[in-house]
């Protein structure tokens, strides 16, 4: 008796090509992200004074637990760097708020020396080149007016809580910073909004 020969199943060339392309894109993405500077995001908040919130505050979004944050989830920036000011001025022009004087004097003139290595300065030139698009309603966090991100990483967030109810912010009482939310939840909501935008870099507006 002649033994039955076993044949390998036919190779689906189309399927293999698709897998190869997907792997290639994955490796390319890994290479891009490996070269992406580690930008330090800045968060500006305009508060509702009638609710006891600060008129304006700035937050540097250090990674949770980082030594520069000094134990704070949302550490307030005591001064701004010139790159942050220039980025904010461009984004402010999209919102039409005219915060020039405030940004250049909070609480003093902008610093020229960057003190937060290994993080990179705010990428002003890249931000100026980004496409601005309307974000889907509702925004991921009530009061969010603008979210700029580069290579899927947030670089600038602008909030306006004036006239925004505490209920819509899931808050029972006002806090000086305008938000009563954990950092992990904050990051999750912002990252989800960036992912849903289906763009690697852009400016999302809610106006």
N, C-alpha and C positions, 0 to 999 in steps of 0.2 A: 504494500500500500504506500502510495506516495504521500508523505506528510503534507498537511494543508499549510500553505504559506500565508503568513500574516502580513498584511499591508498596513503601513501607517496611513492614518486619515489624511486626505488631501489638505494641503496648506491653503488657507484663505489669504491670498496675497493682499486683498483690499484691507482685511482686518490687520494684518501684519504691518502694512504701510501706515495705518492709522495709529497703531501702537508706537511705531518708530517716531512718527511726527510728534505725538504727545510727549514721549520721553525726551525728544530734542528740545521742545519748548520748556519742559520742566528743568532741564539742565541749564538752558539759557536764562530762565528766571532766577535760578539759584546763583548764577554768575552775576546777574544784574544786581540782585539784592546784596550779594557779598560786597559789591563796590558802592552801594548806596550809602551816603553819609548818614550818620546817626543824628538827625536833626532833633533839636529840643523844641517841642511845641509850646506856644504861648497862647493863653486863654484870656480874653478881655471880657469884662462883665459890666454892663451898665445896670445899676440897681434901681429899685423903686424906693425912693427916699421916704415916701409916705408909709411904707411898711417897715421902715427901720433898716433898710439895706444901704450899703455903701453907694455913693454916687457913681464911682467907677473903681474897679479893682483889676489887677493883672495877676495871673497865675502862671507859673512855669510848670509844665507837666512832666516833672521828672518821673522816671519809672517808680512804681510803688516800692517803697522800702529803700530807695537810693539814699546814700548819705547826704547828698545835697538837699534833699527834701526835709531833713532834720525832723523826721517823725511825722510830718504832715502829709495828708493825702493830696491836698491842693495848696501847696506852699505859695504864699503871696510874694510877688516880685517887688523888692524894695526899690528897684530902679530898672530902667530899660536899656538895652544895648542898641546902638545905632542901626544894626541890621533889623532888629525887631521893630523899631520905629518906622523904618522905611517900608517894611513889609506891611505893617498896619496902616500906614498912610495910603498905600495903593488900594488896600482892601476897603478902607474907609471911604475912598472915592466911589467905590461901587455901591456903597450903602447911602452915600450922600449925607453923612453926619457932620463932616467938617470938624474933626477932632485934632487938627494940626497943633494948636496951642497946648492942648491937654497932653498930647503924646510927647511933645518936646520939653515939657516941664514937669513930668511926673517921676519922682517928686523934684527932680533936678534935670539938668541937661543929660542927654544920653551918653552912656559910657562908650569909649572907643576900644577898650581892651576886653576881649572875651574871656571870662573867668570860669567857664564851665566845660573845659575839656574833660573827657574825650568827645563830648557832644559838639555838633557843628552849629555855627551861627544860622540864623534864619535865612533861608535861600531867597533873598529878595528878587534877584533877576529871574529865577525860575518862576516864582509866584507871579511876577508881572507878565509872564508868557502863558500862564495857564488859561484855559477856557473856562468861562463862568457859565454855569447852567443852573436852571431852576431845580431845586431839590424837591423831592416828592413830599406832599403833605400827608400827615403832620410831620414836623421835624422830629428827629429821634429823642430830643430833649426839649421840653417847652421853653421858649425864649431864645433858642438857637437861631441866629440870623445868617451866619456864614460859617462854612467849614472848608478850609483849604487843605489839600493833601497832596503829597508828592511820593510817587512809588508806593502808594497804598498806606502811607504813614501820615497822620495828621500833623500839620505844621502851624496852623493858626485857627482858632475858634473864636467867634464873636457872639456874645449873648446880649440880649436886651430884655430885661425883666420888667421894664416900665409898663404898667398896665396888664401884666401877665398874672393871673390869679394864682394863689397858693394851691388851690385845688388842682389846677392843670399841671402843677409841678409836683403833685403828690406830696404836699407838705401841709402840716396842720398849723405851723407857725413860721414866721419869717426868720431868716438867718442873714447875717451880714453879707455873706458871699453870694446870696441869691439861690443857692441849691443845697438841698439836704439829701445827698445821695452818696453811696459808697464809691470809692475810686474804681473798684472792679466792675460795678454796674455801669458807671460812666464810660469806662473804656470799652465795655462790651457794646453799648448802644452806638458809640461813635464808630467803632470798627465795623459794625453791621451796616451802618449808613454808607460807609466808604465801599464796602463789598457790594452793596446793592446798586451803587452808582455805575458799576461795570466799566469804570475808567481807571487807568493806573494813576493819573494825576489830574486834578481839576479843582475848581472852586464851586461849591454848592451854595446856592442862595435861597433863603426863605424870606420873601418880602410880600 
